[in-house]
Amino acid sequence: MSKEERELYDSDVKAKSDCNAGIRYAEKKAEEEGKLEEKLEIACNLKSKAIAFEIIAETTGLSIDEIEKI
């Protein structure tokens, strides 16, 4: 393989690696957002049942400030 071919190959490998990293990042971000939405929904349901904010915070991992804003 010539130097030029090797550089093209390396460039292609890096581009694919960067693309895969971007996909993994987007998947992780989407998963985190889904988990947050689920926590907020649970907190909202518990809040509507007049459960103490401290218990909601302990159960969901959300802060009391976040729960008050729901």
Helices and strands as residue ranges (DSSP letters): H 3-48, H 53-60, H 64-68
